[in-house]
């Protein structure tokens, strides 16, 4: 039988740059190595003997921020997957540091301490590092590596999504969407639809690793296509509310020396609020928005009458959240191969381009329909 954790396994890896099929039920092939479930036995810590002596395995998800629908749905997908791991599920919980890097590291340390010092009985969760997993979302190597390395020293499995910096040590698994590909897909569509030699606007926050990677592509596209950036609404995640962000974007548009042909806003929270700012501005007619990420809310925003959000790229955040739990569980079970490589392992979650025209033409109104259209 297949290990019940991964009855529809999706992880494949080449050591340094792996692709994770987060959407289908079959694994893609890999020329160098792959993770495959045991065909006969359920491995620890999910087997009956481990459950009897150490209790239910535990995973803690330590977020930097939870602002916006993307993170809400990522959490929802992760917790839903956690309930389906093995025979009993895993004990999963989420904490957030509200953007404080030092606090995020402390939350990791606290989770490791609490879960690895629990008395081992048949009714506890945790009870030892080998049945504990930590998932971090965002964060930097400078602030997090001491806490992550301390976790690894206790045999705690650590998976980091959208981590800024390299793996802290062997065994630390990094994963992300392909941020540069996300940016390239959307900006190539902008070039196709809008052309070169244009004035453009930008809304982003370069305090976060995925947005830094997308920014690298943005800078290259500006140079290559003679796009002149007429304003930059920076540190956009730090506004106290969506209304405050929208007001800042409206001010940037009205104060621009020339109206931009389009605005690049490479996170769906920014994309939605940029589109709303355009709709609420009297002098922003015809300005397109090119964004990032996709979920039900984003689809609704892109297909709303008069919407100027023209293209996005990304993957289903619920499936991304589920994939993070699966990676952590595979690592805990020793089923993710070659993680002791010196450079650690990087697993990449693929993305797709979604245009407003596609959504409207295919009558896509939610993620369920979009996934069907993706695979059809």
C-alpha positions as YAML, in Angstrom:
chain: A
units: angstrom
residues:
- id: 1
  name: UNK
  ca: [0.00, 0.00, 0.00]
- id: 2
  name: UNK
  ca: [0.99, 3.61, -0.35]
- id: 3
  name: UNK
  ca: [1.94, 5.67, 2.69]
- id: 4
  name: UNK
  ca: [-1.42, 7.35, 3.47]
- id: 5
  name: UNK
  ca: [0.22, 10.73, 3.96]
- id: 6
  name: UNK
  ca: [0.94, 10.95, 0.27]
- id: 7
  name: UNK
  ca: [-1.64, 8.91, -1.54]
- id: 8
  name: UNK
  ca: [-1.46, 11.59, -4.25]
- id: 9
  name: UNK
  ca: [2.20, 12.54, -3.96]
- id: 10
  name: UNK
  ca: [3.44, 15.54, -5.87]
- id: 11
  name: UNK
  ca: [7.05, 16.18, -4.84]
- id: 12
  name: UNK
  ca: [9.94, 15.57, -7.17]
- id: 13
  name: UNK
  ca: [13.37, 17.03, -6.77]
- id: 14
  name: UNK
  ca: [16.67, 17.60, -8.39]
- id: 15
  name: UNK
  ca: [18.89, 18.59, -5.50]
- id: 16
  name: UNK
  ca: [19.45, 22.26, -6.15]
- id: 17
  name: UNK
  ca: [16.41, 23.28, -8.15]
- id: 18
  name: UNK
  ca: [13.36, 21.07, -7.92]
- id: 19
  name: UNK
  ca: [9.86, 21.48, -9.25]
- id: 20
  name: UNK
  ca: [6.81, 20.64, -7.20]
- id: 21
  name: UNK
  ca: [3.59, 19.79, -9.02]
- id: 22
  name: UNK
  ca: [1.21, 21.33, -6.52]
- id: 23
  name: UNK
  ca: [-1.87, 20.98, -8.67]
- id: 24
  name: UNK
  ca: [-2.07, 17.49, -10.11]
- id: 25
  name: UNK
  ca: [-2.20, 14.09, -8.48]
- id: 26
  name: UNK
  ca: [0.78, 12.64, -10.27]
- id: 27
  name: UNK
  ca: [4.42, 13.41, -9.70]
- id: 28
  name: UNK
  ca: [6.56, 14.86, -12.44]
- id: 29
  name: UNK
  ca: [9.68, 12.95, -13.35]
- id: 30
  name: UNK
  ca: [13.13, 13.86, -12.11]
- id: 31
  name: UNK
  ca: [16.41, 12.85, -13.65]
- id: 32
  name: UNK
  ca: [18.50, 13.08, -10.50]
- id: 33
  name: UNK
  ca: [16.43, 12.09, -7.48]
- id: 34
  name: UNK
  ca: [12.86, 11.77, -6.34]
- id: 35
  name: UNK
  ca: [10.94, 11.18, -3.19]
- id: 36
  name: UNK
  ca: [8.85, 8.05, -3.25]
- id: 37
  name: UNK
  ca: [6.57, 6.68, -0.56]
- id: 38
  name: UNK
  ca: [7.21, 3.37, 1.05]
- id: 39
  name: UNK
  ca: [5.24, 0.70, -0.79]
- id: 40
  name: UNK
  ca: [4.81, -1.57, 2.27]
- id: 41
  name: UNK
  ca: [5.01, 0.21, 5.60]
- id: 42
  name: UNK
  ca: [4.03, 3.51, 7.16]
- id: 43
  name: UNK
  ca: [7.26, 5.13, 8.36]
- id: 44
  name: UNK
  ca: [7.79, 6.85, 11.71]
- id: 45
  name: UNK
  ca: [6.59, 9.17, 13.11]
- id: 46
  name: UNK
  ca: [3.24, 8.28, 11.52]
- id: 47
  name: UNK
  ca: [3.21, 4.55, 12.26]
- id: 48
  name: UNK
  ca: [1.24, 2.96, 15.11]
- id: 49
  name: UNK
  ca: [4.28, 2.37, 17.30]
- id: 50
  name: UNK
  ca: [5.37, 6.01, 17.12]
- id: 51
  name: UNK
  ca: [1.86, 7.26, 17.74]
- id: 52
  name: UNK
  ca: [1.61, 5.01, 20.81]
- id: 53
  name: UNK
  ca: [4.90, 6.17, 22.33]
- id: 54
  name: UNK
  ca: [5.17, 9.79, 21.19]
- id: 55
  name: UNK
  ca: [1.64, 10.83, 20.38]
- id: 56
  name: UNK
  ca: [0.39, 12.77, 17.39]
- id: 57
  name: UNK
  ca: [3.13, 14.46, 15.31]
- id: 58
  name: UNK
  ca: [3.10, 18.25, 15.43]
- id: 59
  name: UNK
  ca: [3.75, 20.97, 12.86]
- id: 60
  name: UNK
  ca: [3.95, 24.65, 13.68]
- id: 61
  name: UNK
  ca: [3.55, 27.25, 10.93]
- id: 62
  name: UNK
  ca: [5.37, 30.47, 11.80]
- id: 63
  name: UNK
  ca: [4.35, 33.39, 9.59]
- id: 64
  name: UNK
  ca: [5.93, 36.80, 9.20]
- id: 65
  name: UNK
  ca: [2.69, 38.46, 8.05]
- id: 66
  name: UNK
  ca: [-0.83, 37.26, 7.36]
- id: 67
  name: UNK
  ca: [-2.15, 40.34, 5.52]
- id: 68
  name: UNK
  ca: [-4.40, 39.68, 2.54]
- id: 69
  name: UNK
  ca: [-6.31, 36.77, 1.06]
- id: 70
  name: UNK
  ca: [-3.21, 34.94, -0.24]
- id: 71
  name: UNK
  ca: [-1.94, 34.22, 3.26]
- id: 72
  name: UNK
  ca: [-5.39, 33.49, 4.64]
- id: 73
  name: UNK
  ca: [-5.95, 30.84, 1.99]
- id: 74
  name: UNK
  ca: [-2.40, 29.46, 2.35]
- id: 75
  name: UNK
  ca: [-3.13, 28.91, 6.06]
- id: 76
  name: UNK
  ca: [-6.52, 27.34, 5.26]
- id: 77
  name: UNK
  ca: [-4.91, 24.90, 2.82]
- id: 78
  name: UNK
  ca: [-2.13, 24.01, 5.24]
- id: 79
  name: UNK
  ca: [-4.48, 23.26, 8.13]
- id: 80
  name: UNK
  ca: [-6.81, 21.25, 5.89]
- id: 81
  name: UNK
  ca: [-3.87, 19.13, 4.69]
- id: 82
  name: UNK
  ca: [-2.61, 18.67, 8.26]
- id: 83
  name: UNK
  ca: [-5.89, 17.00, 9.22]
- id: 84
  name: UNK
  ca: [-5.36, 14.41, 6.46]
- id: 85
  name: UNK
  ca: [-1.77, 13.37, 7.22]
- id: 86
  name: UNK
  ca: [-1.45, 9.73, 8.19]
- id: 87
  name: UNK
  ca: [-4.09, 7.94, 10.26]
- id: 88
  name: UNK
  ca: [-4.56, 10.66, 12.90]
- id: 89
  name: UNK
  ca: [-3.57, 13.89, 11.18]
- id: 90
  name: UNK
  ca: [-0.95, 16.15, 12.70]
- id: 91
  name: UNK
  ca: [-1.38, 18.73, 15.43]
- id: 92
  name: UNK
  ca: [-0.97, 21.99, 13.47]
- id: 93
  name: UNK
  ca: [-1.10, 25.58, 14.64]
- id: 94
  name: UNK
  ca: [-0.21, 28.98, 13.18]
- id: 95
  name: UNK
  ca: [1.55, 31.97, 14.73]
- id: 96
  name: UNK
  ca: [2.54, 35.33, 13.20]
- id: 97
  name: UNK
  ca: [5.15, 37.93, 14.10]
- id: 98
  name: UNK
  ca: [3.38, 40.82, 12.32]
- id: 99
  name: UNK
  ca: [6.44, 41.55, 10.22]
- id: 100
  name: UNK
  ca: [8.95, 41.53, 13.11]
- id: 101
  name: UNK
  ca: [11.92, 39.37, 12.07]
- id: 102
  name: UNK
  ca: [13.26, 39.02, 15.63]
- id: 103
  name: UNK
  ca: [9.84, 38.01, 16.90]
- id: 104
  name: UNK
  ca: [9.48, 35.41, 14.15]
- id: 105
  name: UNK
  ca: [12.76, 33.80, 15.22]
- id: 106
  name: UNK
  ca: [11.56, 33.80, 18.84]
- id: 107
  name: UNK
  ca: [8.31, 32.10, 17.80]
- id: 108
  name: UNK
  ca: [10.32, 29.35, 16.08]
- id: 109
  name: UNK
  ca: [12.46, 28.86, 19.19]
- id: 110
  name: UNK
  ca: [9.41, 28.78, 21.45]
- id: 111
  name: UNK
  ca: [7.66, 26.23, 19.24]
- id: 112
  name: UNK
  ca: [10.70, 23.95, 19.23]
- id: 113
  name: UNK
  ca: [11.14, 24.24, 23.00]
- id: 114
  name: UNK
  ca: [7.48, 23.60, 23.76]
- id: 115
  name: UNK
  ca: [7.14, 20.63, 21.43]
- id: 116
  name: UNK
  ca: [10.44, 18.87, 22.09]
- id: 117
  name: UNK
  ca: [10.27, 19.09, 25.89]
- id: 118
  name: UNK
  ca: [6.72, 17.75, 26.18]
- id: 119
  name: UNK
  ca: [6.55, 14.59, 28.28]
- id: 120
  name: UNK
  ca: [6.22, 11.64, 25.94]
- id: 121
  name: UNK
  ca: [2.93, 9.84, 26.54]
- id: 122
  name: UNK
  ca: [0.23, 8.40, 24.39]
- id: 123
  name: UNK
  ca: [-1.85, 11.56, 24.80]
- id: 124
  name: UNK
  ca: [0.69, 14.25, 24.03]
- id: 125
  name: UNK
  ca: [1.65, 15.91, 20.81]
- id: 126
  name: UNK
  ca: [5.29, 16.51, 20.03]
- id: 127
  name: UNK
  ca: [7.41, 14.67, 22.54]
- id: 128
  name: UNK
  ca: [10.62, 14.63, 20.52]
- id: 129
  name: UNK
  ca: [12.28, 16.44, 17.66]
- id: 130
  name: UNK
  ca: [11.84, 13.58, 15.22]
- id: 131
  name: UNK
  ca: [8.07, 13.96, 15.20]
- id: 132
  name: UNK
  ca: [8.01, 17.75, 15.06]
- id: 133
  name: UNK
  ca: [8.03, 19.96, 11.99]
- id: 134
  name: UNK
  ca: [8.38, 23.72, 11.61]
- id: 135
  name: UNK
  ca: [7.21, 25.65, 8.54]
- id: 136
  name: UNK
  ca: [8.33, 29.26, 8.26]
- id: 137
  name: UNK
  ca: [6.73, 31.70, 5.82]
- id: 138
  name: UNK
  ca: [8.89, 34.69, 4.82]
- id: 139
  name: UNK
  ca: [11.73, 35.68, 7.15]
- id: 140
  name: UNK
  ca: [15.46, 36.18, 6.57]
- id: 141
  name: UNK
  ca: [18.55, 34.09, 7.09]
- id: 142
  name: UNK
  ca: [20.18, 36.86, 9.17]
- id: 143
  name: UNK
  ca: [17.41, 36.80, 11.77]
- id: 144
  name: UNK
  ca: [16.21, 33.19, 11.54]
- id: 145
  name: UNK
  ca: [19.20, 30.89, 11.08]
- id: 146
  name: UNK
  ca: [20.16, 30.63, 14.76]
- id: 147
  name: UNK
  ca: [16.64, 29.48, 15.64]
- id: 148
  name: UNK
  ca: [16.39, 27.18, 12.61]
- id: 149
  name: UNK
  ca: [19.79, 25.59, 13.24]
- id: 150
  name: UNK
  ca: [18.84, 25.01, 16.88]
- id: 151
  name: UNK
  ca: [15.70, 23.25, 15.65]
- id: 152
  name: UNK
  ca: [17.68, 21.09, 13.23]
- id: 153
  name: UNK
  ca: [20.08, 20.12, 16.03]
- id: 154
  name: UNK
  ca: [17.06, 18.67, 17.86]
- id: 155
  name: UNK
  ca: [16.05, 16.66, 14.77]
- id: 156
  name: UNK
  ca: [13.13, 19.00, 14.05]
- id: 157
  name: UNK
  ca: [12.29, 19.14, 10.34]
- id: 158
  name: UNK
  ca: [12.24, 22.68, 8.94]
- id: 159
  name: UNK
  ca: [10.70, 23.86, 5.67]
- id: 160
  name: UNK
  ca: [10.92, 27.58, 4.82]
- id: 161
  name: UNK
  ca: [8.68, 29.21, 2.23]
- id: 162
  name: UNK
  ca: [9.79, 32.50, 0.64]
- id: 163
  name: UNK
  ca: [12.94, 32.61, 2.77]
- id: 164
  name: UNK
  ca: [15.44, 35.40, 2.16]
- id: 165
  name: UNK
  ca: [18.91, 33.88, 1.96]
- id: 166
  name: UNK
  ca: [20.33, 30.42, 1.49]
- id: 167
  name: UNK
  ca: [19.65, 27.31, 3.53]
- id: 168
  name: UNK
  ca: [20.82, 27.76, 7.12]
- id: 169
  name: UNK
  ca: [22.48, 24.33, 7.16]
- id: 170
  name: UNK
  ca: [22.17, 20.89, 5.54]
- id: 171
  name: UNK
  ca: [18.70, 19.47, 5.97]
- id: 172
  name: UNK
  ca: [16.98, 22.88, 5.85]
- id: 173
  name: UNK
  ca: [14.49, 22.77, 2.97]
- id: 174
  name: UNK
  ca: [13.68, 25.97, 1.11]
- id: 175
  name: UNK
  ca: [10.68, 26.36, -1.15]
- id: 176
  name: UNK
  ca: [8.91, 29.13, -3.02]
- id: 177
  name: UNK
  ca: [6.90, 29.90, -6.06]
- id: 178
  name: UNK
  ca: [9.15, 30.72, -9.00]
- id: 179
  name: UNK
  ca: [9.06, 34.45, -8.33]
- id: 180
  name: UNK
  ca: [11.19, 35.42, -11.28]
- id: 181
  name: UNK
  ca: [9.04, 33.35, -13.59]
- id: 182
  name: UNK
  ca: [5.91, 34.92, -12.10]
- id: 183
  name: UNK
  ca: [7.27, 38.36, -12.86]
- id: 184
  name: UNK
  ca: [8.47, 37.41, -16.33]
- id: 185
  name: UNK
  ca: [5.13, 35.88, -17.33]
- id: 186
  name: UNK
  ca: [3.18, 38.97, -16.31]
- id: 187
  name: UNK
  ca: [5.64, 41.53, -17.64]
- id: 188
  name: UNK
  ca: [5.93, 39.70, -20.96]
- id: 189
  name: UNK
  ca: [2.14, 39.94, -21.19]
- id: 190
  name: UNK
  ca: [2.36, 43.65, -20.36]
- id: 191
  name: UNK
  ca: [4.92, 44.11, -23.13]
- id: 192
  name: UNK
  ca: [2.71, 42.22, -25.56]
- id: 193
  name: UNK
  ca: [-0.41, 44.19, -24.64]
- id: 194
  name: UNK
  ca: [1.03, 47.62, -23.89]
- id: 195
  name: UNK
  ca: [4.30, 47.84, -25.82]
- id: 196
  name: UNK
  ca: [7.64, 49.51, -25.10]
- id: 197
  name: UNK
  ca: [8.68, 53.11, -24.58]
- id: 198
  name: UNK
  ca: [6.03, 53.76, -21.92]
- id: 199
  name: UNK
  ca: [5.63, 55.56, -18.61]
- id: 200
  name: UNK
  ca: [4.87, 53.03, -15.88]
- id: 201
  name: UNK
  ca: [4.05, 52.97, -12.18]
- id: 202
  name: UNK
  ca: [5.15, 50.57, -9.46]
- id: 203
  name: UNK
  ca: [3.65, 49.46, -6.13]
- id: 204
  name: UNK
  ca: [5.68, 47.03, -4.01]
- id: 205
  name: UNK
  ca: [7.48, 46.36, -0.75]
- id: 206
  name: UNK
  ca: [11.12, 45.32, -1.02]
- id: 207
  name: UNK
  ca: [11.30, 44.16, 2.59]
- id: 208
  name: UNK
  ca: [10.09, 40.69, 1.51]
- id: 209
  name: UNK
  ca: [12.16, 38.14, -0.39]
- id: 210
  name: UNK
  ca: [9.60, 37.18, -3.09]
- id: 211
  name: UNK
  ca: [9.01, 40.82, -3.92]
- id: 212
  name: UNK
  ca: [12.76, 41.41, -4.13]
- id: 213
  name: UNK
  ca: [13.09, 38.57, -6.63]
- id: 214
  name: UNK
  ca: [10.18, 39.93, -8.68]
- id: 215
  name: UNK
  ca: [11.77, 43.38, -8.51]
- id: 216
  name: UNK
  ca: [14.92, 42.07, -10.18]
- id: 217
  name: UNK
  ca: [12.86, 41.07, -13.20]
- id: 218
  name: UNK
  ca: [10.97, 44.38, -13.16]
- id: 219
  name: UNK
  ca: [14.20, 46.35, -13.25]
- id: 220
  name: UNK
  ca: [15.46, 44.32, -16.20]
- id: 221
  name: UNK
  ca: [12.21, 44.72, -18.12]
- id: 222
  name: UNK
  ca: [12.24, 48.49, -17.58]
- id: 223
  name: UNK
  ca: [15.71, 48.74, -19.09]
- id: 224
  name: UNK
  ca: [15.12, 46.34, -21.95]
- id: 225
  name: UNK
  ca: [11.80, 47.88, -23.01]
- id: 226
  name: UNK
  ca: [12.40, 51.58, -22.35]
- id: 227
  name: UNK
  ca: [9.79, 51.78, -19.60]
- id: 228
  name: UNK
  ca: [10.13, 54.96, -17.52]
- id: 229
  name: UNK
  ca: [9.01, 54.55, -13.91]
- id: 230
  name: UNK
  ca: [7.13, 57.73, -13.00]
- id: 231
  name: UNK
  ca: [6.33, 56.73, -9.41]
- id: 232
  name: UNK
  ca: [6.99, 54.03, -6.82]
- id: 233
  name: UNK
  ca: [4.67, 53.44, -3.88]
- id: 234
  name: UNK
  ca: [7.18, 51.65, -1.66]
- id: 235
  name: UNK
  ca: [6.90, 49.78, 1.65]
- id: 236
  name: UNK
  ca: [3.33, 49.05, 0.55]
- id: 237
  name: UNK
  ca: [2.75, 46.26, 3.08]
- id: 238
  name: UNK
  ca: [3.34, 48.66, 5.95]
- id: 239
  name: UNK
  ca: [0.32, 50.89, 5.43]
- id: 240
  name: UNK
  ca: [-2.05, 50.68, 8.37]
- id: 241
  name: UNK
  ca: [-5.04, 49.71, 6.23]
- id: 242
  name: UNK
  ca: [-6.10, 48.94, 2.69]
- id: 243
  name: UNK
  ca: [-7.77, 52.36, 2.55]
- id: 244
  name: UNK
  ca: [-4.48, 54.04, 3.46]
- id: 245
  name: UNK
  ca: [-2.67, 52.12, 0.74]
- id: 246
  name: UNK
  ca: [-5.31, 53.01, -1.84]
- id: 247
  name: UNK
  ca: [-5.05, 56.68, -0.90]
- id: 248
  name: UNK
  ca: [-1.26, 56.56, -1.32]
- id: 249
  name: UNK
  ca: [-1.63, 55.02, -4.78]
- id: 250
  name: UNK
  ca: [-4.22, 57.65, -5.76]
- id: 251
  name: UNK
  ca: [-1.84, 60.40, -4.61]
- id: 252
  name: UNK
  ca: [1.00, 58.82, -6.59]
- id: 253
  name: UNK
  ca: [-1.12, 58.69, -9.75]
- id: 254
  name: UNK
  ca: [-2.40, 62.25, -9.42]
- id: 255
  name: UNK
  ca: [1.05, 63.58, -8.56]
- id: 256
  name: UNK
  ca: [2.82, 61.78, -11.36]
- id: 257
  name: UNK
  ca: [4.42, 64.03, -14.01]
- id: 258
  name: UNK
  ca: [2.74, 61.89, -16.65]
- id: 259
  name: UNK
  ca: [0.01, 59.26, -16.27]
- id: 260
  name: UNK
  ca: [1.41, 55.72, -16.45]
- id: 261
  name: UNK
  ca: [0.23, 53.34, -19.14]
- id: 262
  name: UNK
  ca: [0.17, 50.57, -16.53]
- id: 263
  name: UNK
  ca: [1.14, 49.82, -12.94]
- id: 264
  name: UNK
  ca: [3.02, 46.73, -11.80]
- id: 265
  name: UNK
  ca: [1.84, 45.57, -8.36]
- id: 266
  name: UNK
  ca: [3.40, 42.11, -7.78]
- id: 267
  name: UNK
  ca: [1.36, 40.77, -4.83]
- id: 268
  name: UNK
  ca: [-2.40, 40.30, -4.93]
- id: 269
  name: UNK
  ca: [-3.00, 42.53, -1.90]
- id: 270
  name: UNK
  ca: [-1.23, 45.28, -3.84]
- id: 271
  name: UNK
  ca: [-2.90, 44.37, -7.14]
- id: 272
  name: UNK
  ca: [-6.41, 44.54, -5.68]
- id: 273
  name: UNK
  ca: [-5.79, 47.85, -3.98]
- id: 274
  name: UNK
  ca: [-4.08, 49.32, -7.02]
- id: 275
  name: UNK
  ca: [-7.09, 48.39, -9.17]
- id: 276
  name: UNK
  ca: [-9.40, 49.89, -6.54]
- id: 277
  name: UNK
  ca: [-7.34, 53.09, -6.46]
- id: 278
  name: UNK
  ca: [-7.60, 53.39, -10.24]
- id: 279
  name: UNK
  ca: [-11.35, 52.88, -10.11]
- id: 280
  name: UNK
  ca: [-11.61, 55.55, -7.42]
- id: 281
  name: UNK
  ca: [-9.45, 58.12, -9.18]
- id: 282
  name: UNK
  ca: [-10.90, 60.65, -11.59]
- id: 283
  name: UNK
  ca: [-7.74, 60.90, -13.69]
- id: 284
  name: UNK
  ca: [-6.69, 57.23, -13.90]
- id: 285
  name: UNK
  ca: [-8.93, 55.97, -16.70]
- id: 286
  name: UNK
  ca: [-7.30, 53.34, -18.89]
- id: 287
  name: UNK
  ca: [-4.36, 52.53, -16.61]
- id: 288
  name: UNK
  ca: [-3.82, 48.77, -16.56]
- id: 289
  name: UNK
  ca: [-2.71, 46.71, -13.58]
- id: 290
  name: UNK
  ca: [-0.36, 43.75, -13.87]
- id: 291
  name: UNK
  ca: [-0.14, 41.79, -10.66]
- id: 292
  name: UNK
  ca: [0.63, 38.49, -8.96]
- id: 293
  name: UNK
  ca: [-1.12, 35.59, -7.20]
- id: 294
  name: UNK
  ca: [-4.54, 34.10, -7.79]
- id: 295
  name: UNK
  ca: [-7.45, 33.06, -5.57]
- id: 296
  name: UNK
  ca: [-11.23, 33.44, -5.54]
- id: 297
  name: UNK
  ca: [-11.05, 37.07, -4.43]
- id: 298
  name: UNK
  ca: [-8.49, 37.88, -7.14]
- id: 299
  name: UNK
  ca: [-10.60, 36.24, -9.82]
- id: 300
  name: UNK
  ca: [-13.58, 38.30, -8.68]
- id: 301
  name: UNK
  ca: [-11.51, 41.48, -8.78]
- id: 302
  name: UNK
  ca: [-10.13, 40.74, -12.25]
- id: 303
  name: UNK
  ca: [-13.54, 39.92, -13.74]
- id: 304
  name: UNK
  ca: [-15.53, 42.71, -12.08]
- id: 305
  name: UNK
  ca: [-17.11, 45.16, -14.54]
- id: 306
  name: UNK
  ca: [-14.62, 47.87, -15.44]
- id: 307
  name: UNK
  ca: [-11.69, 46.15, -13.71]
- id: 308
  name: UNK
  ca: [-8.26, 47.28, -14.89]
- id: 309
  name: UNK
  ca: [-6.43, 44.26, -13.42]
- id: 310
  name: UNK
  ca: [-5.43, 42.69, -16.71]
- id: 311
  name: UNK
  ca: [-3.03, 39.85, -15.89]
- id: 312
  name: UNK
  ca: [-1.58, 37.92, -12.98]
- id: 313
  name: UNK
  ca: [0.59, 34.86, -12.38]
- id: 314
  name: UNK
  ca: [0.78, 32.40, -9.55]
- id: 315
  name: UNK
  ca: [-0.65, 29.25, -8.07]
- id: 316
  name: UNK
  ca: [-3.57, 28.36, -5.84]
- id: 317
  name: UNK
  ca: [-2.57, 29.46, -2.31]
- id: 318
  name: UNK
  ca: [-4.59, 26.68, -0.67]
- id: 319
  name: UNK
  ca: [-2.66, 24.10, -2.65]
- id: 320
  name: UNK
  ca: [0.58, 25.90, -1.82]
- id: 321
  name: UNK
  ca: [-0.29, 25.70, 1.88]
- id: 322
  name: UNK
  ca: [-1.09, 22.01, 1.49]
- id: 323
  name: UNK
  ca: [2.20, 21.44, -0.30]
- id: 324
  name: UNK
  ca: [4.16, 23.00, 2.57]
- id: 325
  name: UNK
  ca: [2.60, 20.58, 5.06]
- id: 326
  name: UNK
  ca: [3.28, 17.66, 2.74]
- id: 327
  name: UNK
  ca: [6.93, 18.69, 2.38]
- id: 328
  name: UNK
  ca: [7.33, 18.96, 6.14]
- id: 329
  name: UNK
  ca: [5.65, 15.59, 6.70]
- id: 330
  name: UNK
  ca: [7.78, 13.91, 4.04]
- id: 331
  name: UNK
  ca: [10.88, 15.35, 5.67]
- id: 332
  name: UNK
  ca: [9.77, 14.16, 9.10]
- id: 333
  name: UNK
  ca: [9.19, 10.68, 7.67]
- id: 334
  name: UNK
  ca: [12.58, 10.53, 5.94]
- id: 335
  name: UNK
  ca: [10.81, 10.24, 2.60]
- id: 336
  name: UNK
  ca: [12.26, 13.38, 1.04]
- id: 337
  name: UNK
  ca: [15.48, 12.12, -0.51]
- id: 338
  name: UNK
  ca: [18.94, 13.68, -0.41]
- id: 339
  name: UNK
  ca: [18.16, 16.45, 2.05]
- id: 340
  name: UNK
  ca: [21.57, 16.12, 3.64]
- id: 341
  name: UNK
  ca: [23.22, 17.69, 0.61]
- id: 342
  name: UNK
  ca: [25.69, 20.38, 1.62]
- id: 343
  name: UNK
  ca: [23.68, 23.16, 0.01]
- id: 344
  name: UNK
  ca: [20.32, 22.02, 1.33]
- id: 345
  name: UNK
  ca: [17.33, 21.51, -0.95]
- id: 346
  name: UNK
  ca: [15.29, 24.04, -2.88]
- id: 347
  name: UNK
  ca: [11.84, 23.00, -4.08]
- id: 348
  name: UNK
  ca: [10.08, 25.30, -6.54]
- id: 349
  name: UNK
  ca: [6.30, 25.52, -6.85]
- id: 350
  name: UNK
  ca: [5.36, 26.27, -10.49]
- id: 351
  name: UNK
  ca: [3.20, 29.19, -11.56]
- id: 352
  name: UNK
  ca: [0.94, 30.02, -14.48]
- id: 353
  name: UNK
  ca: [-0.10, 33.17, -16.33]
- id: 354
  name: UNK
  ca: [-3.78, 34.11, -16.00]
- id: 355
  name: UNK
  ca: [-5.21, 36.98, -18.03]
- id: 356
  name: UNK
  ca: [-8.45, 38.82, -17.57]
- id: 357
  name: UNK
  ca: [-9.42, 37.85, -21.09]
- id: 358
  name: UNK
  ca: [-8.93, 34.14, -20.29]
- id: 359
  name: UNK
  ca: [-11.06, 34.36, -17.15]
- id: 360
  name: UNK
  ca: [-13.88, 36.18, -18.91]
- id: 361
  name: UNK
  ca: [-13.79, 34.02, -22.05]
- id: 362
  name: UNK
  ca: [-13.82, 30.77, -20.05]
- id: 363
  name: UNK
  ca: [-16.37, 32.13, -17.56]
- id: 364
  name: UNK
  ca: [-14.00, 31.38, -14.67]
- id: 365
  name: UNK
  ca: [-15.49, 32.62, -11.42]
- id: 366
  name: UNK
  ca: [-13.48, 30.70, -8.81]
- id: 367
  name: UNK
  ca: [-10.40, 28.55, -8.26]
- id: 368
  name: UNK
  ca: [-12.26, 25.25, -8.74]
- id: 369
  name: UNK
  ca: [-13.21, 26.23, -12.28]
- id: 370
  name: UNK
  ca: [-9.75, 27.66, -12.93]
- id: 371
  name: UNK
  ca: [-8.02, 24.42, -11.90]
- id: 372
  name: UNK
  ca: [-10.33, 22.47, -14.25]
- id: 373
  name: UNK
  ca: [-9.46, 24.84, -17.08]
- id: 374
  name: UNK
  ca: [-5.75, 24.55, -16.26]
- id: 375
  name: UNK
  ca: [-5.72, 20.77, -16.60]
- id: 376
  name: UNK
  ca: [-8.19, 20.48, -19.49]
...
